[in-house]
Amino acid sequence: MAPIEQAPFFALRIYPADLGTAIGLRTDRNARVLREDGRVIAGLYACGNDMGSIMNGNYPGPGITLGPALTFGYLAGRHMCGTGAGGGSGDTGA
């Protein structure tokens, strides 16, 4: 590596903490991602850190999204196979 010698230089102060944020994509009960108007984006699913947190954007500690990730990953898989709530991936309702 070489030294960085040409300006401009920028800095960011970072503080260690055990609280962060996790606001992800809005989803329905089958983990399908929703548009701003509430319609489903066909074929797009989200779970874990990628989906809106049940903690309303707060991240109170490590691992908080693991349970929802496993649960909604399972629900998304079932929905894609056509065995979950609301039928298969052809179901376009929210």
Beta strands, then each sheet from edge to edge (+ up, - down):
strand 1: 20-21
strand 2: 32-34
strand 3: 40-45
strand 4: 58-59
sheet 1: 1+ 4-
sheet 2: 2+ 3-
end
